[in-house]
Amino acid sequence: MPSSVMPTSSRADGHASPAAVSTVGLRKSYGDKTVLDSIDLHIPAGSVFALLGPNGAGKTTAVKILSTLISADGGQAQVAGHDVATSPDGVRAAIGVTGQFSAVDGLITGEENMLLMADLHHLSKREGRRVTAELLERFDLVEAAKKPAQSYSGGMKRRLDIAMTLVGSPRIIFLDEPTTGLDPRSRHNMWGIIRELVSDGVTVFLTTQYLEEADELADRIAVLNDGRIAAEGSADELKRLVPGGHVRIRFSDPSAYRSAAAALREVTRDDEALALQMPSDGSQRELRSILDWLDAAGVEADELTVHTPDLDDVFFALTGGGKVPNQPKENTR
C-alpha cells in the first residue's frame, strides 16, 4: 500500500502531519472466524488511544498486526509513516510493544534484562549502560536492579517490562492490557507512567478491559465488538451514546415541589423524597434552561444533581446488543 494514501491530521500551524497509526479496511480471519472486519483507525501523534472490547473481540490481534508480529488478510495499515506490510523494519524501529504477558526474564536481574534489551537494539556498551541507569531511575527500580526479576512484585515486573520497551526510544508504544492483574495502587502508578510518556510526545495505543482506565487515560476510545468498531469517540462522546442521563431536582418545600411537577414536562415524580427526575444529556445549555425556568417561576430547589451514563453503560450497550444512537462526530478540538 503506497504511503501516499496515509491519512493525515491537522496541526496547530495549519500544516498536515501524518497520523501515528492509521488503518483502512483492516481484516483478519482465523479459519472461518473473522476476528477483524474492515477496521478503520486514525490515531494522532502524541495521544492515547484505547481499544476496548470483551475477550476475543480482536484487540490483541490488532496490536499484533500493527506491530508486524502477524500479517493482515486485507486492508491497509501504516505506523509511524511506514506500511506494516512493505516496510516492517521501519515500523519496528519506531515502536515498542508491551504484551499481555511479561517479557521479563525472571532468572536474571532487572539491570541485566535492561542491558540485554540494549544489546538487542545494537547500542554500544557505554550507551546501553547510560540508558539502563536512566530508565531504572525513572521507573523507581534502582534498589531492585541487582535482584533477580523473579523476586519482583507484579507491579515492579510491569514497570521493568515498560522500561525495557523504552530502551530503543520508540515514538509509538503498544500496551496490550498493561495493568491486568495489578493491584489498584500499582495500576494507578502505571497510569502515571503512561501520562509521562505522552507528555514526552510518545503515542500510546492501549488495549484494556478496565473501563476506568480508558476513561482516565485515553483521548479517544474505540469499542471493538464482533470484529468491528462499534463506536469511537472521546469518553464524553461515547457516554452520550446511551440513554439514561437525567437531572434530579429535590425540594424541601412541598408547594414548590408541586408547582415544579405541574409545570415541567417529562418528569418522573418521587412524592416521598419531593424529587423530580428529568431526562437530560447533562449539557450546559440544558442545565442553564432548567435553572432559568426555576428562577423565572420563583421556584427554589434545594438540590440539583446531574447523572450521566458511564463507560460501563456504554460498554454493555455496545457489546451486549443494546440499541445505540448514531456515533459522535469527529472530535475537532
Long-range contacts (C-beta under 8 A, 24 or more apart in sequence): 1-76, 1-77, 1-78, 1-83, 1-85, 1-86, 2-83, 3-78, 3-81, 3-82, 3-83, 5-76, 6-78, 6-81, 7-42, 9-42, 9-44, 9-45, 17-45, 18-45, 18-78, 18-81, 19-43, 19-44, 19-45, 19-78, 20-44, 20-45, 20-46, 20-47, 20-79, 20-80, 20-171, 20-172, 20-203, 21-49, 21-66, 21-77, 21-78, 21-79, 21-80, 21-172, 21-203, 21-205, 22-76, 22-77, 22-78, 23-66, 23-75, 23-76, 23-77, 23-78, 24-75, 24-76, 24-77, 25-74, 25-75, 25-76, 26-62, 26-65, 26-72, 26-74, 26-75, 26-76, 26-77, 27-72, 27-73, 27-74, 27-75, 28-58, 28-61, 28-65, 28-70, 28-72, 28-73, 29-73, 34-227, 35-61, 35-227, 36-61, 36-62, 36-65, 36-72, 36-227, 37-226, 37-227, 37-228, 38-75, 38-228, 39-75, 39-224, 39-227, 39-228, 39-229, 40-229, 41-222, 41-229, 43-203, 43-205, 43-220, 44-203, 44-219, 45-171, 45-201, 45-203, 46-198, 46-201, 46-202, 46-203, 47-198, 47-203, 47-204, 47-219, 47-220, 48-194, 48-198, 48-203, 48-204, 48-206, 48-217, 48-218, 48-219, 49-203, 49-204, 49-205, 49-206, 49-218, 49-219, 49-220, 49-221, 49-222, 50-206, 50-207, 50-208, 50-213, 50-214, 50-217, 50-218, 50-220, 50-221, 50-222, 51-205, 51-206, 51-207, 51-208, 51-221, 51-222, 51-224, 52-207, 52-208, 52-209, 52-211, 52-214, 52-221, 52-222, 52-223, 52-224, 52-311, 52-315, 53-207, 53-223, 53-224, 53-225, 53-319, 54-209, 54-225, 54-319, 55-209, 57-224, 57-225, 57-226, 57-227, 57-319, 58-224, 58-227, 59-176, 59-177, 59-207, 59-224, 60-99, 60-100, 60-176, 60-207, 62-207, 62-224, 63-97, 63-99, 63-174, 63-176, 63-205, 63-207, 66-91, 66-174, 66-205, 67-91, 67-92, 67-95, 67-97, 67-174, 68-92, 69-97, 79-172, 80-171, 80-172, 93-168, 94-170, 94-171, 94-172, 95-170, 95-171, 95-172, 95-173, 95-174, 96-165, 96-166, 96-168, 96-170, 96-172, 96-173, 96-174, 97-165, 97-173, 97-174, 97-176, 98-158, 98-161, 98-162, 98-165, 98-173, 98-174, 98-175, 98-176, 98-178, 99-176, 100-176, 100-177, 100-180, 102-157, 102-158, 102-161, 103-161, 103-164, 104-149, 104-152, 104-157, 104-160, 104-161, 104-164, 105-149, 106-148, 106-149, 106-150, 107-148, 107-149, 107-150, 108-148, 108-149, 109-145, 109-146, 109-147, 109-148, 109-149, 110-136, 110-141, 110-144, 110-145, 110-146, 110-147, 110-149, 110-152, 110-156, 110-160, 111-136, 111-145, 111-146, 113-149, 113-160, 113-164, 114-160, 114-163, 114-164, 114-167, 117-164, 117-167, 117-168, 118-167, 121-167, 121-168, 123-167, 131-167, 132-167, 135-163, 135-166, 135-167, 136-163, 138-163, 139-163, 139-193, 153-186, 154-181, 154-182, 154-183, 154-186, 155-182, 155-183, 155-185, 155-186, 155-189, 155-190, 158-182, 158-186, 158-190, 159-189, 159-190, 159-193, 162-190, 162-193, 166-197, 170-202, 171-201, 171-202, 171-203, 172-202, 172-203, 172-204, 172-205, 173-197, 173-202, 173-203, 173-204, 173-205, 174-205, 175-204, 175-205, 175-206, 175-207, 176-207, 177-207, 177-208, 177-209, 178-206, 178-208, 179-208, 179-210, 179-213, 180-209, 187-213, 191-216, 191-217, 211-310, 211-311, 211-312, 211-314, 211-315, 212-311, 214-311, 215-310, 215-311, 220-331, 221-311, 223-314, 223-315, 223-318, 223-319, 225-318, 225-319, 230-318, 230-319, 230-324, 231-314, 231-318, 231-324, 231-327, 231-328, 232-327, 232-328, 233-327, 233-328, 233-331, 234-328, 234-331, 235-311, 237-328, 237-331, 238-311, 238-314, 238-328, 239-308, 239-309, 239-310, 239-311, 239-313, 239-314, 240-281, 240-308, 240-309, 240-328, 241-314, 241-317, 241-318, 241-324, 241-325, 241-327, 241-328, 242-309, 242-313, 242-314, 242-317, 242-322, 242-324, 243-279, 243-309, 244-307, 244-309, 244-313, 245-279, 245-280, 245-281, 245-282, 245-306, 245-307, 245-308, 245-309, 246-277, 246-278, 246-279, 246-280, 246-307, 247-277, 247-278, 247-280, 247-282, 247-286, 247-287, 247-290, 247-304, 247-305, 247-306, 247-307, 248-275, 248-276, 248-277, 248-303, 248-304, 248-305, 248-307, 249-275, 249-276, 249-277, 249-278, 249-290, 249-294, 249-301, 249-303, 249-304, 250-274, 250-275, 250-276, 250-301, 250-302, 250-303, 250-304, 250-305, 251-275, 251-276, 251-300, 251-301, 251-302, 252-302, 253-300, 256-299, 256-300, 256-301, 259-297, 259-299, 260-294, 260-297, 260-299, 260-301, 263-293, 263-297, 264-293, 280-306, 281-308, 282-306, 282-307, 282-308
